[in-house]
């Protein structure tokens, strides 16, 4: 009886430990875009936007709009809820020198109450800003937040 009880305790401990060690995924917006700087002319095009779940290690640094570093590529999103656009994310920034056809970045949420609800329209904005904060290139894309977990 003692061996069976000990064995059951060990199995239960292993199950609980494996469940606790699993890292919780955070909701985010995945943005795939292209950016090139051709002799000072910035070309920017959003290719894909979708909901995503990322680990805390993958989470981007979030900047409030009044503290966005320049120059940079800036990404943020609005939620179209109840017929009104609501700013729901802080900015995510990449170095302005980031170039390529399939750049992937994540936009995070500062607070769980700002995570969109299924069916909400999301407007994603990607812009390139110079040292003074002037917009050099801009693109936007809409998608509907639909998450099944």
N, C-alpha and C positions, 0 to 999 in steps of 0.2 A: 504494500500500500504506500509506503514512504517513497519507494522508487518511482511509482506511477505518479504520485503527487509532485515529486521533484522534477520528473520529466515534463509534466504538464506546465509547471512553473517556468521551466527553461524555454519551452516552446512559446508560451505566452509572452515571455520577456523578449524573445527574438522578434516576434511579430510586432510588438509594441515599439521596439527599438527601430525596426526597419520603417515603420510608419512615421515615426518622429524624425528620422534622419532625412526623410524626403523633403526637399526644399519646396516651399510654397511658391507658386507661380503668381506673378503680378500682371494685371491687365495692362496692355499698352497698345499703341497703334504702330503697325509696321509700315514703313514708307520705303519704297524702292524708287530711286530716281537717277537721272543722269545729270552730270554737271561738268562743263568744260570752260576753261578760260582761254579764249583764243585772242591773243594780242589785246587783252584788256576788255574784250567783249565776252560777257558771261552767258553761256547757253545752259538753260535749266529746263528739265522736263520730268514731271512725275510720271512714273510708269505703272505703279501699283500701290494701293493703300488697302489695309485690311486689319481687323482685330488680331491681336497676338497675345500670348502669355509668355513672359520672360522671367528668368531668375533674377534675384537681387543683384548678382554680379553683372548681368547683362543690362541692367537698368541704366539709362543715361543720366548724366548730370542735368538737373533741372534748374533753369534760371527764371526768376520773375521778370516780367516784361521790362521793368525799369532797370534791370541789372544785366542785360544781355551783352555779352562781350562782342566787340567789333574789332576787326572785320571778321565775318563768319558766315556760314550757311546756317540759317535759322529755320527751325521747324516748330510748328504749333498747330493746335486744332480748336475749332469751335463746334459746339453741339447745337443742332437745330431741334430744339425741344419746345413743343407748345407754340410753334409759329415764331419763335424768337431765337436769334443766334446768341449763344452764351459761350464766353471764353472758358474752356474747361481744362486747358493744360498750360503749364509753364512752358517756356521755350526749351528746346533741345538745340545745341549748337555743335557744328563740326567746323574744323579749320577751313578757311576759305580756299586753301590749296587742295582740298579733297576733290579729286577728279575721277571720272570713270563712267561707264555705261550703266552699271548696276550697283549703285551705292545703296546700302541698306542702313537705315537708321530707325530708332524707336522713339516714339513720343510717349512719355509717361504721365501719370496722373498724380498730383500732389496729395489728393485726398480721395478715399474710396467713394465719397458722396458725389464726386465729379465724374465717376466712371459712367459712360452712357448706358442707357437702358436699351434692350433689344427693340429695334425698329427706329431708333433715333438716327437722324441724318447727321453725318459728321463732315465738316468742311476742314480739310487739311491744307495748310499753307506752308510752302517752302520758298524762302527768299534768300538772296545773296546780298549782304550789306557790306559797304566799305568801312574804312576806319572811322568815318564821321557818322555812320549809321544810315547813309543814303542807300536806297534799294537799287541794286544793279541788275537783278534778274528776279523774276517772280513766277510762280505757278501755283495752282490750287486744284484740288480734286475733291469730289464728294463721294461718300459711300455710306451704306446703311450698316449700322452696328448690329450684327446678329451673331451671337455667341452661344454655342451649345457646349456644355462641359459635362 
